[in-house]
Amino acid sequence: MDMWDPFINSVKANVPNAEEKIVFDKYHIASHLGNAVDLVRRGENKALRTLGDDSLVGSKYDWLTNPENFTAKAWRQFTALRTSDLKTARAWALKESAMHLFDYTYEASARRHFRSWYNWATHSRLKPMISVAKMLKRRFENIITYLRHPVTNAISESINSRIQWVKYTARGFRNKGNFVSAIYFHCGGLDLMPKST
């Protein structure tokens, strides 16, 4: 689930032993980290451009792209930026290191990794990263439950985006029933091919 307090409070009020069952979605954690990297990039880009340095111009999506989704050519082109002395490169390295938490199998190793990462993040002198690190530390016990319950919101987020697409492409529905029918039609996985006799 998302790390929003009303969600957490609702689950705790309605689910027995909720503390042991809540798993914060790694997509949302990656999103918080990505936003922090982007804030660092924006601030640094503004400062560099006043000095006539355009090295960060047009690089926003390079910093936010998952390294697994880079082509070999794009990764080589990104190397000069990610290995530079830029603050944004440090913030990006922190983001990537934080996400390795989800690669661990053993909880003790994951906890050691997080302690080391947290120390690095809080001493980075990058305010957005420090802020996210403190938030992740507050929520850590329900982040690490991922190792016991490796679930994500990926499927529900995918269905939600398809429902939003149905809503957008129809430009509105006359009534709620028609909207529900359209959702079932587009997202229900029905086999509508006529059977040959």
WOURWO-V423393 format. One record per run of one state. SS is the DSSP state (2 for helix, 1 for strand, 0 for the rest). FROM is the first residue (numbers start at 1). LEN is the number of residues. Records with the same first field share a line. If there is no record, write none. Layout:
SS = FROM-LEN  FROM-LEN
This chain:
0 = 1-4  15-3  22-4  51-9  65-2  70-2  83-4  104-3  123-4  139-1  148-6  171-5  188-10
2 = 5-10  18-4  26-25  60-5  67-3  72-11  87-17  107-16  127-12  140-8  154-17  176-12
